[in-house]
Amino acid sequence: MNTALRANKMKKDKVIYWTATGIVCSVMVFSAINFNLKNPLGPMKGAFTHLGFPNYFKIELTIAKLLGVSALLMPIIPHKIKEFAYFGFAITLISASIAHFSSGDSIMFIIDPLIFLGVLAVSFFYFELQH
C-alpha cells in the first residue's frame, strides 16, 4: 500500500474511532448527569426504583461513568486503563439491558443499551487498531 493510501486509511480510522468514542462518551455523560437531576429528562424519572436499584447506586454509577469517560478521552491514560474503561462500559450496557428485560420493559429499552454496546465495540476495535 502506498503512503497516500495508508494516510487516508489512518485518517478514516481515526474519524471512525473518534466518532464512536464521542457517541459512547456523550451517552455516558448524559446518563450520569440525567439520573442525578431532580427532574430527569425522558424515561429516567424513577428508573432506579423501577429497576429495583438502591438510590445510592446512582452515586457509584455516576463516578464509574465519569472515570471511564475521562480514561477514554485523556491521551495520557495508559492503554491498560483504557481497556478497563471499555470493559466497565460493556458490563454497564449489558447489565442495563438485562435489568430492563427483567423489569418487563418494552423491547426498545432492552435493545437501546445493546445498540450503544455495538458503538462501544466499534470504538474499541479502532482503539486497538491504533495501538
Salt bridges, closest charged atoms under 4 A:
ASP13 OD2 - LYS9 NZ 3.00
GLU83 OE2 - HIS79 NE2 2.90
GLU83 OE1 - LYS80 NZ 3.33
ASP105 OD1 - HIS50 NE2 2.54
ASP105 OD2 - HIS100 ND1 2.59
GLU128 OE2 - HIS79 NE2 3.25
